[in-house]
Amino acid sequence: MEVKVLCDAETIEAVVENVSTSSRSGLNVPHMIGDLEKPVHLYDWKTFLAQLFITLRNI
């Protein structure tokens, strides 16, 4: 099986550029950790969803 290299990024900025241009419709939007203008929000989904659902054991 042949693996094709789609990008050759040496910096994080190059990775951001490749992600930005990888979607024709603009759906891939990279966000940098530590960017004060566009912060990345992290959530504790397990705690949040526990309020709405019950845990099913052994599945």
ZIKALIN-V209586 format. One record per helix or strand of 3 or more residues. SS is the DSSP state (A for helix, B for strand). FROM is the first residue (numbers start at 1). TO is the last residue. If there is no record, write none. Layout:
SS | FROM | TO
SS | FROM | TO
This chain:
A | 12 | 20
A | 45 | 50
